[in-house]
Amino acid sequence: RASAKSKGFSLIRTRLRRDLVNARGFSLIELLVVLAIIGILVTLGVGGFVSSQRRSRDVERKSDLKHVAEALELLYSDHRQYPDESGPNGKIGACPYVPLGIGTRCDWGQDELTDDETTYMRTVPADPSDERYYRYEVSSDNQSFQLFARLENDKDPDCIGGDCLNPPVSHQCGSNPADECNFAITSPNVSPLDSL
């Protein structure tokens, strides 16, 4: 009996050894192909994610400027003029607005657009990027305004003049000299290309 058991174990060991010897692993080429495919998929996923983030920030910029323009129109309907431009980088002088005077400068992302009686906007929005900012320009008679931003998507159809990389206006919308404004919302009586 002992010999029959040992013959059985011996037979199993022999089969296992034979299977292990004949077992075929992945070749180096197969491993490299799999790693290349994984690398391509990761690159496509990250590229799509970054592009999606840029477009999301651009949607936020367009929405922000639209809401600021609406608040400025409400202020105009009450006071028959738009607020002054105040301080560096084209900030709105209406936090609070002072009729027939220069209002306090609105810091983007912090202050309330108001005339001490009416709140036109709870918080004047800031650009979603830390390196960029919005810009406000007003005519000398305070009867027209322009709001500018810098979009990140180079193929956005809403860029001024249809050219996101080389906009036909010369306003800064960021600390980097290359951050020229390429998107605008204006009062109804002026275009983004008009000089105020």
C-alpha positions in Angstrom: 0.0 0.0 0.0 2.8 2.5 0.9 4.4 1.9 -2.5 1.0 2.5 -4.3 0.7 5.8 -2.5 4.2 6.9 -3.3 3.7 5.9 -6.9 0.5 8.0 -7.0 2.3 11.0 -5.6 5.2 10.5 -7.9 2.9 10.4 -10.9 1.2 13.6 -9.8 4.6 15.3 -9.2 5.8 14.2 -12.6 2.7 15.6 -14.3 3.0 18.9 -12.4 6.6 19.2 -13.4 5.8 18.4 -17.0 2.9 21.0 -17.0 5.2 23.6 -15.5 8.0 23.0 -17.9 5.6 23.2 -20.9 3.7 26.1 -19.4 4.2 29.2 -21.6 4.3 32.7 -20.1 4.0 36.0 -21.8 6.7 37.0 -24.1 8.4 40.4 -23.8 6.7 41.6 -27.0 3.3 40.7 -25.7 4.0 42.6 -22.5 5.2 45.6 -24.4 2.1 45.6 -26.6 -0.2 45.5 -23.5 1.8 48.3 -21.8 1.6 50.4 -25.0 -2.2 49.9 -25.3 -2.6 50.9 -21.6 -0.4 54.0 -22.1 -2.5 55.1 -25.1 -5.7 54.7 -23.2 -4.4 56.6 -20.2 -3.1 59.4 -22.5 -6.5 59.7 -24.2 -8.3 59.7 -20.9 -6.1 62.4 -19.4 -6.2 64.5 -22.5 -10.0 64.3 -22.6 -10.2 65.2 -18.9 -8.0 68.3 -19.3 -9.9 69.4 -22.3 -13.2 68.9 -20.4 -11.9 71.1 -17.5 -10.9 73.9 -19.9 -14.3 73.9 -21.5 -16.0 73.8 -18.1 -14.0 76.9 -17.0 -14.9 78.7 -20.3 -18.6 78.0 -19.7 -18.2 79.5 -16.2 -16.5 82.6 -17.7 -19.3 83.2 -20.2 -21.9 82.7 -17.6 -20.1 85.0 -15.1 -19.8 87.9 -17.7 -23.5 87.4 -18.7 -24.6 87.8 -15.1 -22.4 90.8 -14.5 -23.8 92.4 -17.7 -27.3 91.8 -16.5 -26.5 93.4 -13.2 -24.9 96.4 -14.9 -28.1 96.8 -17.1 -30.2 96.9 -13.9 -28.0 99.5 -12.4 -28.2 101.5 -15.6 -32.0 101.4 -15.6 -31.9 102.9 -12.1 -29.2 105.5 -12.7 -29.1 106.1 -16.4 -25.4 105.4 -16.6 -22.9 102.6 -16.1 -20.5 102.7 -13.2 -16.9 104.0 -13.7 -14.0 101.8 -14.3 -11.9 101.8 -11.1 -8.3 100.8 -10.3 -5.9 98.6 -12.2 -7.0 95.7 -14.4 -10.4 97.2 -15.3 -12.5 96.7 -12.1 -16.1 98.0 -11.7 -16.5 101.1 -9.5 -19.8 100.1 -7.9 -19.2 98.4 -4.6 -21.0 100.5 -3.7 -22.0 102.6 -6.7 -22.1 106.4 -6.0 -24.3 108.4 -8.3 -22.4 111.4 -9.8 -19.2 110.2 -8.1 -16.6 107.5 -8.2 -17.8 104.4 -6.4 -15.6 102.0 -4.5 -13.7 99.5 -6.7 -15.2 96.0 -6.9 -12.7 93.3 -6.2 -13.5 90.3 -8.5 -14.8 87.4 -6.4 -15.3 89.4 -3.2 -17.5 92.4 -3.3 -21.2 93.1 -3.7 -22.4 95.2 -6.6 -24.8 97.7 -5.0 -25.9 101.3 -4.7 -26.6 101.1 -1.0 -30.4 100.7 -1.7 -30.4 97.8 -4.2 -28.1 94.8 -4.4 -27.6 94.1 -8.1 -25.2 91.2 -7.6 -24.3 89.5 -4.3 -20.7 88.7 -5.3 -19.0 90.0 -8.4 -17.5 86.8 -9.8 -13.8 86.1 -10.3 -12.2 84.2 -13.1 -12.0 80.5 -12.2 -8.3 80.5 -12.9 -5.9 82.1 -10.4 -3.7 83.5 -13.2 -6.5 85.3 -15.1 -9.0 88.0 -14.3 -12.1 89.7 -15.9 -11.8 93.2 -17.3 -14.4 96.0 -17.3 -14.2 99.0 -19.7 -16.6 101.9 -19.8 -17.0 104.8 -22.2 -16.1 108.3 -21.0 -19.8 109.3 -20.9 -20.7 106.1 -19.0 -23.2 105.1 -21.6 -21.6 101.9 -22.8 -19.4 99.1 -21.4 -17.4 96.1 -22.4 -16.6 93.0 -20.2 -13.7 90.9 -21.2 -12.3 87.4 -20.4 -9.6 85.0 -21.7 -11.1 81.7 -22.9 -8.8 78.6 -22.8 -10.3 76.6 -25.6 -8.5 77.8 -28.7 -11.3 76.6 -30.9 -14.2 78.3 -29.2 -16.5 79.9 -31.8 -17.4 82.7 -29.4 -13.9 84.3 -29.4 -13.8 87.9 -30.6 -13.4 87.9 -34.4 -13.4 84.1 -34.4 -9.7 84.1 -33.5 -8.9 82.8 -30.0 -5.1 82.8 -30.4 -4.7 86.3 -31.9 -7.7 88.4 -30.7 -8.2 91.7 -32.5 -8.4 93.6 -29.2 -5.5 94.6 -26.9 -6.6 94.2 -23.3 -4.9 92.1 -20.7 -7.0 89.5 -18.9 -4.1 87.9 -16.9 -0.8 88.4 -15.3 1.0 86.7 -18.2 1.5 89.1 -21.3 0.1 86.3 -23.5 -3.2 86.4 -21.6 -4.9 88.8 -24.0 -8.7 89.0 -23.7 -10.4 87.0 -26.4 -14.1 87.0 -25.3 -16.4 89.9 -24.6 -19.9 90.8 -23.6 -20.9 94.4 -24.1 -23.8 96.8 -23.6 -26.2 96.8 -26.6 -24.8 100.0 -28.1 -21.2 98.9 -28.6 -19.2 96.0 -29.9 -16.1 94.3 -28.5 -14.0 95.9 -31.2 -15.0 99.5 -30.5 -12.6 101.6 -28.6 -14.1 103.2 -25.5 
